[in-house]
């Protein structure tokens, strides 16, 4: 058996990340959604899209603030990893693609991206992260965040339907 391959495979399984790596993924995911929202505020004239974007900024910044405060309290620092790097890399293309759109086309693409993004991240948090987080305070923060982000997913779904 190739030990390097086994180590690499294990390192690329989200369920195998430690609490500090999970924290970095969540922090990265929040920052990415904040970037998407700022882009929407810059490009959209649609009041619903703009209100949604402002909600994304407010809520994701609040969750990140709570996460940083908890890490500080625990004397810990989030750890970069393959998943946060992948999220950041993928977001660059999405931002470039969205930035090329205007008007209703942008609004529809932004809403669709928000729905897909929240579905994917919520699934990851609920099924891979929360069951594997060791620290109870970190787990509680993730559960609280998941409740907020499931509401975001519902709002994004309504926005997608409305913009069709």
Protein Blocks (a to p, Z undefined) as FASTA:
>chain_A
ZZklmmmmmmmgfklpcfklmmmmmmmmmmmmmmmmmmmmmmpcbfklmmmmmmmmmmmm
mmmmmmmmmmmmnopacdddfklmmmmmmmmmmmmmmmmpgcjllmmmmmmmmmmmmmmm
mmmmmmmmmmmpmblklmmmmmmmmmmmmmmmmmmmmmmmmmZZ
